[in-house]
Amino acid sequence: MFSEPLRAPSVSSLAACALLACILPAAAASADVISVGASADNTLFEDSLGSLSSGAGQHMFAGRLLTGSIRRAAIRFDLSSVPAGAIVTGVTMRLSMSRSVSTGEETTLHTITQNWGQAGSNAGMGGAGAPAQPGDATWLHAAFNTTLWANAGGDFAAAPSASTIVGGNGFYTWSSASMAADVQSWLNGSGNFGWMILGNEADVQSAKRFDTRENADASVRPVLTITYIIPSPAPAAFIAAAMLPLAARRRR
């Protein structure tokens, strides 16, 4: 048996390959970056009655006060401006920390697993809390005074999505593959309930004060930066046209 001699590629085959070489890069995803603001933020003030909140306050708190009372901050972001079909490749959250009496403390983000509310309560500059208004998240309520958390202090994943050390006043960022996965899940239709921000809850006088979306200074409000790609498939008709010369050659 004799093997068929090797044949040089035909002009039509070379043209088809050249066309594919032009089309396939066009099918590659295009990268983009978008920054969005918080759509809600609040503080859960440890309180046996679940009666304290600060939905409209300019600040939110995470950690433990000198009195021993714990504070947890809840935050979520508006993702409506992210294009449909986006594939998230990176996420960074930036917060401004504006008051602290402690040294650097590990501060973690945890995905919240139940919807929660923000109403008109305002605790002012301090972390004592204010009387909750209907719809506010509190230590006991996802929405005061109608919907309870399953667990006092809020419902959230035990494993952190990201962690950073927060020290003196200034800007701090959180970024991780888990945060990107959280945002992708929310874009894909799971409930976007945001993250719970936990500080050092073991030691007193460890609380950190972060600026909220209501802060009078727009430059210190929370920002979420999302890097994503949009797949752009090559039109099937062009690919089919490019492959016709190759198919014809095989039939000979």
Rosetta silent file (secondary structure, phi, psi, omega in degrees, C-alpha in Angstrom):
SEQUENCE: MFSEPLRAPSVSSLAACALLACILPAAAASADVISVGASADNTLFEDSLGSLSSGAGQHMFAGRLLTGSIRRAAIRFDLSSVPAGAIVTGVTMRLSMSRSVSTGEETTLHTITQNWGQAGSNAGMGGAGAPAQPGDATWLHAAFNTTLWANAGGDFAAAPSASTIVGGNGFYTWSSASMAADVQSWLNGSGNFGWMILGNEADVQSAKRFDTRENADASVRPVLTITYIIPSPAPAAFIAAAMLPLAARRRR
SCORE:     score description
SCORE:     0.000 S_00000001
   1 L     0.000  136.090 -178.716    0.000    0.000    0.000 S_00000001
   2 L  -108.491  136.146  177.769    1.313    3.400   -0.928 S_00000001
   3 L   -79.010  150.742 -179.384    0.630    6.503    1.077 S_00000001
   4 L   -71.141  133.232 -179.513   -0.768    9.523   -0.696 S_00000001
   5 L   -62.449  148.451  179.084    1.942   12.095   -1.459 S_00000001
   6 L   -66.894  139.291 -179.691    1.825   15.289    0.554 S_00000001
   7 L  -113.332  141.682  174.950    0.105   18.163   -1.217 S_00000001
   8 L   -68.962  144.477  178.861    0.847   21.829   -0.787 S_00000001
   9 L   -58.091  138.250  178.745   -2.054   23.824    0.644 S_00000001
  10 L   -73.785  163.611  177.468   -4.283   25.245   -2.059 S_00000001
  11 H   -59.891  -40.259 -178.638   -4.819   28.950   -2.483 S_00000001
  12 H   -64.894  -37.778  178.933   -8.412   28.524   -1.314 S_00000001
  13 H   -65.523  -43.737  179.036   -7.245   26.709    1.844 S_00000001
  14 H   -62.675  -38.702  179.365   -4.744   29.428    2.623 S_00000001
  15 H   -65.473  -40.043  179.603   -7.417   32.079    2.091 S_00000001
  16 H   -64.285  -43.548  179.331   -9.797   30.262    4.424 S_00000001
  17 H   -63.606  -39.258  179.213   -7.163   30.006    7.117 S_00000001
  18 H   -63.445  -39.843  179.384   -6.327   33.689    6.700 S_00000001
  19 H   -64.891  -42.242  177.814  -10.003   34.589    7.080 S_00000001
  20 H   -63.245  -37.846  179.357  -10.276   32.500   10.227 S_00000001
  21 H   -62.337  -30.331  177.737   -7.164   34.165   11.588 S_00000001
  22 H   -79.518  -36.288 -174.667   -8.918   37.522   11.207 S_00000001
  23 H   -76.476  -43.604 -172.716  -12.239   36.341   12.623 S_00000001
  24 H   -61.463  -41.164  175.069  -11.064   34.424   15.680 S_00000001
  25 H   -60.944  -32.237  179.165   -9.296   37.363   17.353 S_00000001
  26 H   -66.957  -23.457 -179.561  -12.500   39.332   16.884 S_00000001
  27 H   -80.685  -12.617  179.539  -14.281   36.584   18.819 S_00000001
  28 L   -64.350  151.759 -177.586  -12.041   37.146   21.812 S_00000001
  29 L   -71.090  147.324  175.749  -13.675   38.850   24.788 S_00000001
  30 E   -98.580  134.157 -177.006  -13.299   42.577   25.262 S_00000001
  31 E   -92.257  148.948  177.874  -12.256   43.720   28.744 S_00000001
  32 E  -153.057  165.245  179.984  -13.781   46.645   30.608 S_00000001
  33 E  -133.454  138.582  177.698  -13.905   48.205   34.090 S_00000001
  34 E  -138.479  142.936  177.034  -16.828   49.823   35.884 S_00000001
  35 E  -116.299  132.889 -177.138  -17.116   51.456   39.311 S_00000001
  36 E  -128.535  154.069  178.507  -20.427   51.504   41.183 S_00000001
  37 E   -93.569  168.200  178.017  -21.603   53.014   44.431 S_00000001
  38 E   -69.526  141.773  175.465  -23.344   51.357   47.342 S_00000001
  39 E   -97.934  -16.034  176.154  -27.091   50.947   47.057 S_00000001
  40 E  -162.284  144.891  171.297  -27.519   50.343   50.812 S_00000001
  41 E  -154.447  149.768 -175.051  -25.394   50.352   53.957 S_00000001
  42 E  -162.811  170.092  175.651  -26.219   50.112   57.635 S_00000001
  43 E  -120.208  136.104  171.399  -24.849   49.059   61.021 S_00000001
  44 E   -95.126  111.602 -178.992  -26.079   46.200   63.181 S_00000001
  45 E   -94.674  121.099 -179.697  -25.724   47.426   66.783 S_00000001
  46 L   -59.147  122.743 -172.272  -25.623   44.596   69.337 S_00000001
  47 L  -162.614  124.208 -175.484  -28.774   45.100   71.359 S_00000001
  48 L   -63.175  -22.833 -179.687  -30.967   42.533   73.121 S_00000001
  49 L   -92.788  -14.539 -177.282  -34.112   44.335   71.949 S_00000001
  50 L    63.241   41.893 -172.475  -33.017   44.744   68.334 S_00000001
  51 L  -113.723    5.784 -175.185  -34.105   48.369   68.452 S_00000001
  52 E  -115.466  145.935  179.820  -31.008   50.232   67.196 S_00000001
  53 E  -162.141 -179.064  173.996  -29.879   51.124   63.682 S_00000001
  54 L  -159.099   56.358 -174.767  -28.382   53.919   61.561 S_00000001
  55 L   -59.669  -36.371 -177.873  -29.790   53.485   58.081 S_00000001
  56 L  -102.084    9.570 -177.442  -29.404   57.133   57.088 S_00000001
  57 L   -72.848  156.294  179.595  -26.196   57.745   59.025 S_00000001
  58 L   -81.683   -3.806 -177.212  -23.001   59.021   57.431 S_00000001
  59 E  -138.843  155.385  172.079  -21.000   56.258   59.113 S_00000001
  60 E  -133.857  158.453 -168.255  -21.086   52.511   59.748 S_00000001
  61 E  -130.445  149.986  176.172  -19.114   50.518   62.307 S_00000001
  62 E  -145.551  129.126 -179.156  -17.379   47.153   62.635 S_00000001
  63 E   126.549 -160.790 -177.842  -15.719   45.703   65.734 S_00000001
  64 E  -120.807  134.777  178.964  -16.266   45.959   69.493 S_00000001
  65 L   -79.001  171.347  176.493  -16.724   49.136   71.531 S_00000001
  66 L   -59.961  -30.720  179.205  -15.113   49.918   74.883 S_00000001
  67 L   -72.635  -12.773 -178.376  -18.455   48.941   76.467 S_00000001
  68 L    98.432   -7.299 -178.219  -18.094   45.459   74.961 S_00000001
  69 L   -77.860  137.617 -176.415  -20.954   45.884   72.490 S_00000001
  70 E   -90.489  146.362  174.397  -20.353   44.526   68.967 S_00000001
  71 E  -125.528  137.353  175.081  -20.940   46.427   65.721 S_00000001
  72 E  -131.923  136.608 -179.172  -21.284   44.880   62.246 S_00000001
  73 E  -102.709  138.331  176.433  -21.636   46.804   58.990 S_00000001
  74 E  -115.075  137.427 -178.728  -23.805   45.635   56.103 S_00000001
  75 E  -148.217  142.901  171.044  -23.288   46.888   52.554 S_00000001
  76 E  -141.884  160.924 -173.291  -24.482   46.075   49.056 S_00000001
  77 E  -123.413  149.902  178.807  -23.882   47.613   45.650 S_00000001
  78 L   -80.185  114.164 -177.387  -26.041   48.436   42.636 S_00000001
  79 L  -102.591   10.861 -173.895  -24.983   46.101   39.803 S_00000001
  80 L   -65.105  -22.179 -178.471  -27.619   47.227   37.292 S_00000001
  81 L   -86.829   -4.570  176.252  -25.048   49.052   35.150 S_00000001
  82 L   -77.324  127.340 -175.196  -22.970   45.911   34.550 S_00000001
  83 L   -61.491  147.751  175.826  -23.822   44.661   31.022 S_00000001
  84 L   -60.454  141.882  178.974  -25.788   41.458   30.608 S_00000001
  85 L    83.297    3.608 -178.863  -23.572   38.463   29.906 S_00000001
  86 L   -66.436  140.591  173.253  -20.556   39.965   31.674 S_00000001
  87 E  -108.706  114.715 -174.742  -17.952   37.550   33.007 S_00000001
  88 E   -76.807  127.904  179.114  -16.406   39.008   36.146 S_00000001
  89 E  -112.310  -14.779  179.143  -12.619   38.707   36.325 S_00000001
  90 E  -166.433  147.497  179.735  -11.868   40.953   39.306 S_00000001
  91 E  -141.623  135.299  175.448  -13.573   42.916   42.085 S_00000001
  92 E  -134.886  128.088  174.009  -12.213   45.529   44.517 S_00000001
  93 E  -105.386  132.317  177.769  -14.171   47.293   47.247 S_00000001
  94 E  -116.656  128.862  175.695  -12.800   50.566   48.616 S_00000001
  95 E  -125.655  151.507  173.460  -13.914   52.062   51.924 S_00000001
  96 E   -99.943  124.161  176.451  -12.830   55.145   53.829 S_00000001
  97 E  -101.895  121.279 -168.464  -12.101   54.531   57.518 S_00000001
  98 E  -116.191   -2.626  174.978  -12.473   57.803   59.403 S_00000001
  99 E  -160.232  135.270  178.975  -12.178   57.010   63.115 S_00000001
 100 E  -161.731  144.311  176.678  -10.411   54.370   65.197 S_00000001
 101 L  -114.236    8.439 -176.726   -8.836   54.130   68.640 S_00000001
 102 L  -118.467  174.572  175.205   -7.066   50.815   68.031 S_00000001
 103 L   -81.401 -167.772 -179.008   -4.147   49.498   66.029 S_00000001
 104 L   -60.796  134.038 -179.212   -4.463   47.474   62.826 S_00000001
 105 E  -130.073  139.287  174.481   -7.297   44.969   62.937 S_00000001
 106 E   -66.265  130.336 -178.700   -8.266   42.209   60.513 S_00000001
 107 E  -128.251  122.731 -170.552  -11.531   43.186   58.850 S_00000001
 108 E  -116.784  154.208  175.078  -13.397   40.593   56.818 S_00000001
 109 E  -108.413  137.077  179.173  -16.230   40.476   54.279 S_00000001
 110 E  -134.009  134.195  179.553  -18.888   37.759   54.412 S_00000001
 111 E   -66.361  130.402  177.129  -21.743   37.249   51.950 S_00000001
 112 E   -81.881  139.092 -172.487  -25.098   38.026   53.527 S_00000001
 113 L  -107.503    4.169  177.608  -27.673   35.291   52.942 S_00000001
 114 L  -139.741  145.254  177.483  -30.918   37.183   53.624 S_00000001
 115 L   -63.987  149.629 -177.139  -32.293   40.448   52.309 S_00000001
 116 L  -144.828  167.221 -170.584  -32.047   43.348   54.739 S_00000001
 117 L  -121.690  166.701  176.854  -33.204   46.935   54.958 S_00000001
 118 L  -140.991  123.071  179.452  -32.149   50.525   55.360 S_00000001
 119 L  -124.035 -147.284 -168.579  -34.521   53.241   56.559 S_00000001
 120 L   -97.842    8.884  179.374  -34.223   56.714   58.077 S_00000001
 121 L   -65.614  149.889 -176.326  -32.562   56.130   61.451 S_00000001
 122 L  -147.008  112.242 -177.611  -29.416   58.203   62.021 S_00000001
 123 L   -86.042    1.763  179.571  -26.907   57.600   64.828 S_00000001
 124 L    71.495 -145.112 -174.101  -24.910   60.719   63.983 S_00000001
 125 L   -80.071  -25.505 -173.709  -21.131   60.713   64.388 S_00000001
 126 L   -95.672  179.362 -175.452  -20.890   58.050   67.110 S_00000001
 127 L  -107.041   25.354 -178.048  -21.482   54.330   67.330 S_00000001
 128 L   -81.816  -20.521 -178.101  -24.223   54.226   69.948 S_00000001
 129 L    89.798  163.404  178.464  -27.037   53.702   67.449 S_00000001
 130 E  -132.054  161.167  178.152  -30.390   55.406   67.020 S_00000001
 131 E   -55.960  127.916 -178.841  -33.974   54.155   67.353 S_00000001
 132 L   -66.092  144.718  173.746  -34.677   51.883   64.399 S_00000001
 133 L  -106.102  159.845 -177.957  -37.308   52.933   61.887 S_00000001
 134 L   -53.214  127.210  179.945  -39.579   50.518   59.996 S_00000001
 135 L    99.683  -15.179 -179.858  -37.519   48.570   57.481 S_00000001
 136 L   -67.963  144.281  167.918  -34.135   49.161   59.159 S_00000001
 137 L   -76.966  137.431  176.262  -31.734   46.282   59.701 S_00000001
 138 L  -133.612 -176.916  179.365  -30.946   45.753   63.411 S_00000001
 139 L   -60.602  -33.087 -178.463  -29.118   43.146   65.486 S_00000001
 140 L  -104.378  -23.136 -172.055  -32.288   41.018   65.557 S_00000001
 141 E  -114.328  134.046  167.677  -34.171   42.207   62.471 S_00000001
 142 E   -72.671  -33.212  174.821  -33.375   42.014   58.781 S_00000001
 143 E  -144.997  111.600 -178.968  -36.169   44.591   58.504 S_00000001
 144 L   -70.036  134.760   -3.254  -37.468   46.281   61.652 S_00000001
 145 L  -116.226   43.867 -173.036  -39.994   45.356   63.016 S_00000001
 146 L  -119.835  -33.073 -174.481  -41.351   42.690   60.677 S_00000001
 147 E  -123.352  122.296 -179.853  -38.582   40.316   59.539 S_00000001
 148 E   -91.018  149.064  164.779  -36.138   38.621   61.878 S_00000001
 149 L   -67.494  154.600  171.934  -32.701   37.323   61.053 S_00000001
 150 L   -69.382  -29.201  179.853  -32.398   33.582   61.552 S_00000001
 151 L  -129.171  134.868  176.152  -29.424   34.386   63.787 S_00000001
 152 L   -58.359  135.663 -177.797  -28.940   37.391   66.029 S_00000001
 153 L    92.529    3.518  174.918  -26.297   39.627   64.499 S_00000001
 154 L   101.386  155.812  179.621  -27.269   38.813   60.903 S_00000001
 155 L  -105.812  118.023 -177.255  -27.209   35.862   58.511 S_00000001
 156 E  -155.769  161.228  179.646  -23.979   35.509   56.552 S_00000001
 157 L   -65.402  140.318  179.980  -21.465   32.942   55.327 S_00000001
 158 L   -68.583  -39.503 -178.911  -18.991   31.784   57.941 S_00000001
 159 L   -78.262  132.481  179.697  -16.075   31.769   55.510 S_00000001
 160 L   -73.087  146.160  173.253  -14.860   35.252   54.574 S_00000001
 161 L   -82.711  -26.350  179.214  -14.835   36.360   50.948 S_00000001
 162 E  -164.315  161.561 -179.569  -11.925   38.714   51.603 S_00000001
 163 E  -147.559  146.113  172.819   -9.861   40.168   54.411 S_00000001
 164 E  -150.310  156.988  177.346   -7.627   43.195   54.957 S_00000001
 165 E   -90.935  124.128  179.673   -5.903   44.843   57.896 S_00000001
 166 E  -107.110  120.796 -178.749   -7.430   48.205   58.780 S_00000001
 167 L  -110.687 -113.881 -178.743   -5.205   50.535   60.786 S_00000001
 168 L   -76.501  177.006 -177.881   -5.244   54.332   60.944 S_00000001
 169 L   -56.601  142.289  178.471   -7.568   56.680   59.116 S_00000001
 170 E   148.764 -171.292 -179.389   -7.549   56.386   55.325 S_00000001
 171 E   -92.129  143.093  178.003   -8.736   54.310   52.414 S_00000001
 172 E  -135.054  149.890 -178.581   -8.691   50.501   52.476 S_00000001
 173 E  -126.439  150.879  173.155   -9.465   47.929   49.817 S_00000001
 174 E  -124.079  134.362  179.526  -10.707   44.350   49.738 S_00000001
 175 E  -155.966  136.911  179.420  -10.157   42.188   46.664 S_00000001
 176 L  -168.332  164.607  174.878  -10.188   38.429   46.014 S_00000001
 177 H   -64.718  -32.625  179.146  -11.294   35.705   43.638 S_00000001
 178 H   -66.786  -37.683  176.111  -14.099   34.898   46.100 S_00000001
 179 H   -63.851  -41.188  177.486  -15.432   38.449   45.837 S_00000001
 180 H   -61.621  -39.364  178.139  -15.426   38.137   42.051 S_00000001
 181 H   -66.426  -37.344  177.028  -17.334   34.862   42.405 S_00000001
 182 H   -60.178  -50.064 -177.867  -19.854   36.559   44.721 S_00000001
 183 H   -63.761  -40.717  178.569  -20.527   39.334   42.213 S_00000001
 184 H   -60.936  -41.176  178.503  -20.759   36.855   39.331 S_00000001
 185 H   -62.494  -41.605  178.667  -23.312   34.854   41.298 S_00000001
 186 H   -65.398  -41.093  178.377  -25.382   37.977   41.941 S_00000001
 187 H   -64.691  -30.258 -178.941  -25.241   38.936   38.269 S_00000001
 188 L   -80.252   -2.920  173.112  -26.354   35.421   37.380 S_00000001
 189 L   116.998   -5.474  174.588  -29.524   35.861   39.404 S_00000001
 190 L   -72.835  161.372 -175.755  -28.843   34.768   42.965 S_00000001
 191 L   -63.323  124.519  176.796  -29.963   37.232   45.618 S_00000001
 192 L   -88.658   92.775  178.466  -27.657   40.247   45.870 S_00000001
 193 L  -106.474    3.937  174.928  -27.686   40.875   49.615 S_00000001
 194 L    76.844 -157.954 -176.923  -24.139   42.238   49.738 S_00000001
 195 E  -122.061  149.142  168.227  -21.501   41.654   52.399 S_00000001
 196 E   -95.942  132.955  179.811  -21.325   41.848   56.167 S_00000001
 197 E  -101.358  116.516 -179.277  -18.191   43.636   57.373 S_00000001
 198 E  -110.838  133.316  174.535  -16.768   42.106   60.558 S_00000001
 199 L  -101.162 -159.808  175.483  -14.006   43.653   62.621 S_00000001
 200 L   -74.574  111.279 -178.134  -12.162   42.369   65.667 S_00000001
 201 L  -102.867    3.312 -179.395  -14.975   41.157   67.914 S_00000001
 202 L   -89.424  -33.019 -174.055  -12.707   39.576   70.526 S_00000001
 203 L  -111.792  140.483  176.947  -11.138   42.731   71.966 S_00000001
 204 L   -72.004  158.634  178.318  -12.847   45.829   73.325 S_00000001
 205 L    60.062   38.495  179.855  -12.113   49.233   71.810 S_00000001
 206 L  -111.096   -1.064 -172.120  -11.389   47.648   68.425 S_00000001
 207 L   -66.291  145.046  176.017  -14.244   49.185   66.411 S_00000001
 208 E  -115.665  141.222  177.806  -13.577   50.956   63.128 S_00000001
 209 E  -106.053  122.454  178.871  -15.793   53.690   61.689 S_00000001
 210 E  -110.470  149.763  178.992  -16.312   53.635   57.902 S_00000001
 211 E   -82.698  143.161 -175.111  -17.952   56.312   55.774 S_00000001
 212 L  -104.058  179.596  178.814  -21.238   55.416   54.097 S_00000001
 213 L   -67.720  -17.104  178.296  -23.009   56.310   50.873 S_00000001
 214 L   -87.953   -2.839 -175.809  -24.826   59.069   52.778 S_00000001
 215 L   -59.420  141.231 -177.959  -21.601   60.830   53.728 S_00000001
 216 L   -64.601  -26.892  178.306  -21.583   64.520   52.827 S_00000001
 217 L   -92.238  105.459 -175.565  -18.154   64.103   51.215 S_00000001
 218 H   -61.442  -25.255 -176.066  -18.761   62.162   48.011 S_00000001
 219 H   -71.256  -15.384 -178.161  -15.059   61.290   47.698 S_00000001
 220 H  -106.363    4.334 -179.807  -15.174   58.995   50.762 S_00000001
 221 L   -71.755  154.130 -178.695  -18.291   57.029   49.870 S_00000001
 222 L   -60.539  143.220  178.538  -17.964   53.260   49.241 S_00000001
 223 E  -135.661  134.708  173.547  -16.936   52.204   45.731 S_00000001
 224 E  -114.652  121.740  179.105  -16.959   48.771   44.116 S_00000001
 225 E  -106.353  125.505 -175.128  -14.770   48.378   41.025 S_00000001
 226 E  -118.113  124.869  172.196  -15.589   45.456   38.731 S_00000001
 227 E  -100.893  131.601 -175.772  -13.381   44.186   35.932 S_00000001
 228 E  -147.723  165.241  174.058  -15.251   42.057   33.412 S_00000001
 229 E  -125.350  151.059  175.225  -15.195   40.699   29.890 S_00000001
 230 E  -116.865  109.839  177.858  -17.983   40.380   27.342 S_00000001
 231 L   -60.785  136.068 -179.803  -17.557   37.375   25.032 S_00000001
 232 L  -124.134   85.108 -177.130  -18.041   38.397   21.405 S_00000001
 233 L   -61.463  140.718  175.143  -18.603   35.242   19.324 S_00000001
 234 L   -66.309  139.944  179.337  -17.627   35.471   15.661 S_00000001
 235 L   -55.958  131.625 -177.376  -20.708   35.445   13.422 S_00000001
 236 H   -59.034  -35.111 -177.861  -21.480   31.880   12.402 S_00000001
 237 H   -63.451  -39.063  179.731  -22.051   32.897    8.776 S_00000001
 238 H   -68.327  -40.539  178.471  -18.503   34.217    8.438 S_00000001
 239 H   -64.176  -42.920  179.370  -17.006   31.098    9.974 S_00000001
 240 H   -61.037  -41.050  179.699  -19.092   28.899    7.678 S_00000001
 241 H   -64.430  -37.799 -179.518  -17.953   30.907    4.657 S_00000001
 242 H   -68.409  -31.350 -176.516  -14.346   30.544    5.709 S_00000001
 243 H   -84.537  -13.498 -176.577  -14.677   26.800    6.100 S_00000001
 244 H   -58.395  -45.986  178.967  -16.317   26.136    2.696 S_00000001
 245 H   -60.829  -34.757  178.589  -13.050   25.900    0.726 S_00000001
 246 H   -68.669  -41.278  179.979  -11.670   23.444    3.268 S_00000001
 247 H   -64.970  -41.837  179.365  -14.802   21.306    3.119 S_00000001
 248 H   -62.350  -38.463 -178.352  -14.725   21.280   -0.685 S_00000001
 249 H   -65.227  -38.607 -179.159  -11.090   20.185   -0.684 S_00000001
 250 H   -66.640  -29.465 -176.782  -11.874   17.239    1.611 S_00000001
 251 H   -75.487  -16.885 -177.902  -14.617   16.016   -0.735 S_00000001
 252 L   -69.572    0.000    0.000  -12.210   15.686   -3.676 S_00000001
